[in-house]
Amino acid sequence: MLLRIDNQVLKKAEKLKSNWKLKEALNVLDSFEINQDLTNHQRYQLYFLKSSILFDILNSNEALKYADLAYKVSKKLGSDYLVINTLILKAQIFASLVEPKKQLEVINEAEEILAKQSDKSTNEFQMMKGQILYRKGTYNLSIGNLIRCLNLLDKASQIASKINDKNLILLIIKWYGITYDIKGENDRALEFIKQYLRLAIKLDNKQEIIGAHNSLGMQFSKKGDNNRAIYHLKKGLSICKQINSWKTFVVSTSLFEAYMEANYIEKAQQLHDEMGELIAQGTFKFNMVAYRLQEAALLKRKPDRDSLSKAEKIYKEFADRKMTFIEFKFDALVNLCDLYLIRLKETSNLKEMDKIQFYIDKIRAIAEDEEVYSLLVEMNLLDAKLMLLIYNFKEAQQLLTRALDIAIMYGLHFMINRVKEEQIELSKNFIKWENLKVTGGKLAERMDLARIDEQVKILLQKRDYLRDVIRN
């Protein structure tokens, strides 16, 4: 973002921010705001800088308040570039608040103002155009429109390369990796993530180095390469601790999940306890929900009914709560589906299916409201498998067709192949299903034939679907 600082106190705050001494930077700005008679230019710089710092410490609502103040001052100053600069910041904040419609509104406003500029050859114009295209790309990714996302990232990349904007190039490479990962082109995604790490190291951008290690860890974890996953996540976590990064909890959560995936339950418990200490110190209070969901995940791994009941209680607490970060709500909802499926398999009590369907409908509503089309495809697949359990073949086929239509419409190529495989599987096993219907096959047998556990496992890899909550 473009922000030219001319005041020595504000420069000091900016330097503290660049060294990730964010609390110290805020203290400097608070004192400056109270004790000074500020010009409009200084007031704009103060509000913009304060908003960006609040955003960095995940206080998005306060960040938005100061971004709105900066926006009003930029209008008074009559500077289109300052207005655009502020709108780009607001787009980031709305993305973190998971408000895609407002995010798109401010991006479009910035684009309209930029289009009226007469001198389009300046670096400043090109930098802002590249930023807007990049932001539009990430917006389209958040709603599952991967084709449009890649098209916009390509355009932004051309501009960034032309003017040698290395910071923008870094961000674009990062989001290429995320996009190809969601598309299911995992090898291509991995190459972009490796490139992202190399450039972040070259630019000495520690926050992005952490992000790259986190992304590599998640990627290797999905591939089942637990040792490499854990290596990168521990590397990222060590840098987090060096600079006291807000990403500490993000990377710790990824490492926790990698430990759970590798069945290193003791290590996961130890890491969970360490995160509890950070919360108790007041360092990362905003991550209490993540911490509690990890507690539920640990309880869920225990075989006794009392632990499973405690896990269910925690998941229901967050499933029923209105939350800003949809990822947490989604985690609770999917895990509840999983718990009730476990119970369904154990008891053969079809009443459990009503509970599962209730939470499936809640997840589908999230997918529809937030326009996360990849998640919508997955929910149709899960719903189709549930229909198979009660021999409703017609409804199962219709749900698969619906899933395929969505995947085709939004260019979700990996999902297109998966849905087609499910259609082939249903056709291939149709006689088996008919025989089970006639002979009254056991519910556990039907669940195995429907491969419902595989579908839930995919859904539990939540980051594949809710990329819109990732801080960009």
N, C-alpha and C positions, 0 to 999 in steps of 0.2 A: 504494500500500500504506500501511496505517496503522502509524506507528511514532512514538510520542511520546518524545522524547529529553529527559531532565532533567539529565544530567551534562554539565559544560562541555567536558570532553575529548571525549566522544562527540559533542557538538554541533559541535565543531571538525572532527571527522572527517566528520560528515554534510555540513557546509558545503563541505569540500574535495571530497566526492563530488558534490555538486550543481554544483560548478564544473568537474567532470570532471578533477580532480587526483587520480586514483585511486591511484597509487602512494604519494603523500604521505598519503592517507587511510589506506591499509593500514599504513604505518609508524606512524602515530599509534595505530591500534588494536592493533598488535603490542606497542608499548611499554605501553599501558594494560593489556593482558591480562596481561603478565608482572609488572608492578610494583604491581598493585592487589589489595586484598582486596575482591572485588566482591560486592554483593548479587545476589540472583537476578534482580531487575529489570534491573540494569546488565548482568549476564551475558547475559540475553536480548537486550538492545539491541545489545550487542557482537557476539554471534553472528549476529544477523539482519543487522546492518549489514555485517559482514564477508562474509557469504554473498552479499548483493546486490552488493557491490563485485566480488567474485571472479567473479560471474556476468557483470557488465558487461565484465570483461576476458577473458571467454571461458574462464575456468578452471572449467568446469562441475563437474568431479569434486570439486574442493576446495570449491566453492560448496555442493554437496550435503552434504558432510561438516559444514559449519557450520550449514546449514539443519536437519540432523538434531539437532545440539546445541541449536539454538534451540527446536526442537520439544519436546525432552525437558524443557527448562527451563520452557517455556510450560505443559506438563502439570503440573509441580511447582507453578507459580504458581496453577493452577486457573482460568486465564482462557481462556474459550472463544474470545474474540475474538483473543487472541494466538495461540492454536492455529490458528484459521482463517487468520489473517494469514500464518503460517508455511507452512501447507499450500498457500496460493495461490502463495507464492514457490517451493515445491517443485514445483508444477505447471509453472511457467516453466522450471525447471531440467530437469525430465524431458523437456519439449518440446525443449529445446536438445540433450539427449542422445539424442533420437529414441527415446524409450521411451514410446510412446503408452499402453500398458496401465497402467504405473505412474502416468503423468500423470492418467489417468481415475480411478484408485484414490484419489489424494489429493484430487482435485476432489470426488468423491463423498463422501469422509469430511468435507470441509469443509461440504458441502451438508447432510449429516445433522446435524452439530453446530449449524449455523445454524438449521435447522428447529425445534430444541428451544428456541430463545430465545423468551421470553414477550413482550418489548416489540419488536414488529416495525415500529413507527412511527418509531423513531429513525433519524437520518441514518446513524449507524454501521452499523446493521443493513442499511439500504438500499444503502449503499456496498459492503458485502461481498457482498450478494446480486447486485448488478450485476456485481461482479468475477467471481463464480463463474459466472454465466450467460455472461459474455464468454469466460471460460476454456473452458467447455464448448463454446462455439461454435467457438473456434479448434481445439479437439481434434477436433471433427467435421469441420472443414475438412481437417485433416491426414489423416484417413482417407477423405476423398473424399465424405462425406455432406453435400453442399452445401445441400440442403433443410433439414436439421436445423440446420446451421450458421446459415443466415439467420434461421431461426425464433428461435434463441437470441440472436442479435445484436439482433434486433428487440426482444425482451423486455429485454435489457440496456440498449438505447438508451432505452427508455421510462423506466426507473428513473434512468439517468444524466441525462436531460433534466429529470425531475421534481425531482431534488435538485441540479441544476446542477453536476454533477461533470464539469468541462470536460476533465480529463485522461483520464477514461474515455471521454467522447464522442470525443475525438481518436483513441484506440485503436480504438474501434468503427468509426469512419469509415474508418480505415486498412484494417481487415479487411473491410469492405464492398467496398472497392476490389479487394482481393486475391481475394475470393470471386467477384465478378462477372467478374473477369478470367479465372479458371479456368472459370467457366461459359461463357465465350465471348462475353459481353455487353460487348465492349471499349469501346464508347462510354460505357456506363453506368459501367464501371470507371474510365474516364478522368475522368469528372465527380467521382467520389468521391475520386480521388487529388488532383485540383486543390483540392477542398474540404479535404482532409487537409493539403495544403501551406499553405493560407490560415490554418487554425486553428493549425497548428504555429508559424507565424510570429507570429501574434497572442499565443500563449502563450510565445513566445521559447524553445521547446523545441528546442534545436539538434540533438539526436540525431534527433528526429522530422522536423525540417526536412531533414536529410541523407537520412533514409529516404524522404521524399516526393519529393525530387529524384531519388533512385535509382529509385523506382517509376515516375516520369514518364519518366525516361530509357529504362527497359526497355520501357515501353508504346509510346513513339514509335519505338523501335528495331524493335519487332514490326510497326509500321505501315509501316516502310520510310522513315520520316522521320528520316534519320540526323543531319541538322544539329541538329534540336531535341533529339534524344536526347543527342547529345554535349554540347549546351549545358547541359542539366539535370545531366548526370553530372559535368561539369567544375565546375559551381556547387556541387554536393554535395561534391565532392572538396576544393574550396577551404575549405569550412567544416570538413571533417574535419581538415585540416591546422591550422586555427586552434585547435581544441580538442583536438588529438591523439586523435581518436576511434578506437575499435576498429573502426569501420565503414570506416576508410580502405581496408582491403584489399577489403572488400565492394564499395564504390563503384568502386575501381580495377579490380576484376574485371569489373564491368558495363561500365565504359568500355572496357576491353580488348576485350570481346565486341562492343561497338558499333563500335569501330575495325575489327575483323575483318569484321563484317557489311558495313561500308561499303567494305571492301577497302583500308583505310588501313594497310597492313601495316607500313610504317616507323614510324608513330605507335604502333601496337600493340607493336612491338618496343621502342621507346623507353620506353613505359610499363612494359613487362615488366622492362626493365633497372632502372628506378627502384624497382620492387617488390623486385627482387633486392637492391638496396642496403639497403632497410629490413630485409629478412630478415638480411642480413649484419651489420647493426648490433644484431641481437637484438631489434628492435622488434616484429616480427610473426612469430615463429618458427612459431606454430601454423598459419600459412598456407603453409608449404613445399609442401604437397600441391597447393594451388591454383596456386602458382608453377610447379611441375613440369608440371602439366597444361596450363598456358599454353605452356610450352616445347614440349610435344608438339603443341599446336594450330598453333604457328608452323612447326614441322617438317613437319606434315601439308600445309601450303600449298605446300611446295616440290615441284618436279616430279621430282626425282631419287630413285631407289630407296633410296639410302643414308639420306636424310632420312626417308622413309616407314618404313623399318625401325627407325630410332631412335625415331620417334613410336610405333610399334607396341610397342616394348620398354617405353617409359614407361607406356603405357596398360595393358599386361599386368601390370606391376608393381603398379599400384593396383587393377586388376580382381581380382587374386588375393589382395589383402591384406584382413584384417579391419579395418574402419574404423568409427569412431563416426559421422562425417558421411557419410551415404549418398549425398548429392549428388555427392561426389567419385567414389565408386565407380561410380555411375550414369553419370557423364560418361565415365569410362574404358570402361565396357562398351558404351555406345552408339557411341563413336568407333571401338572395335574392330569392331563390326558394320559401320560405315561403311567402314572400311579394307578389310575382307574383301569387301564388296559392290563396291567399286572394283576390287579384284583379280579378283573373279568376272566383272565386265563385261569386263575386259581379256583374261582368259585363257580364259573359258568353261569353267573347270575346276570341275565340280560338287562336288568335295571341299571347296571353300571354303564351300559351303552348310552343311556339318557344323559348321564353326567358327562360322558366323553363328548357327546354331540353338543351339549350346552357350551362347553369350552371351545370346541371346534368353531362354533358359530361366532364366539367372541373373537377368536383369532382371525376368522374370515372378515369380520367387521373392521378390524384394525387394518388388514390388507387392503380392503376396499376404500376405507376413509383416507388412508395415507397413500393409496395408489401404488402399493408395493406388489407389482404383478408377479414377481417370482414367488413370493409367499402365497399369493392367491392360487397359483398353479399347484403348489405343494398341498394346500388345504383341500383342493379338489381331489388330489390323488389320495390323501388320507380318508376323505369322505367316501370315495369310491371303494376303498378297501373295507370300510365299515359296512357298506351296503352288501358286499360279498358275504360277510359273516351271517347276514340274515337272508341270503339267497335272492336279494333284489338285483338281479343281473341287469335289468333294463336301466335302472337308476345309476348303477355302477358304470355302465357304458356311456351314459349321457354325461356323467361327471368327468370321465376320461376325455370325451370329445370336447367338453368345455375347457378343460385344462390345456389341451392341445391347441385350441383356437387362441387362447391367451398367450401361450408360449410363442406361437407363430407371429401373432400381431406385434409383439414387443421384441422379437429377435432373440429370444432366449434359447439359443441353439442346443445347448446341452440338455435343457429341459424338454425340448421337442423330442430328442432321441429317447429320453427317459420315459416320456408319456407313451411314445410309440412302442417301446419295449413292454410297458404295462399292458397295452392293448393286445399285443401279440401273446403275452403271457396269459391273459384272460381267455383269449381264443384257444390257445393251446391246452389250457386246463379246463375248458368248459365241460367236457365229459366227466372229469373228476368232480367238478362242482355239482353236476347233476346227480352223480352217484351218491355224493355226500348228502344231498338233499333227500334222496330216496331212503338211504340207510340211516339217516339221522346222525351224521358224523359229529363227533365231539367238538365242542367249541375251540378247544386248544388246537385240534387238528386243522380246523378252518382258519384259525389265526396264523398258523404256520404256512398254510397254502397261500394265504393272502399276502404273506411276508410283511405283516403290519409293523413288526418290530423294526425292520429296516427303515421304513418310512418315518417312524418316530425318531430314530437315531439321526436321520438327516435333518429333521426339524430342530433337534436339540443343538445342532451347529448353527445357532441363531445369527451369528455375524454374517452368514451368507445372505440373509434376507433383509436385515434391518440396517443396511449401510447408512441410511439417512441419519442415524444417531452418532455416527463417527464425526469427531471434530476435524474440520478441514481448515 
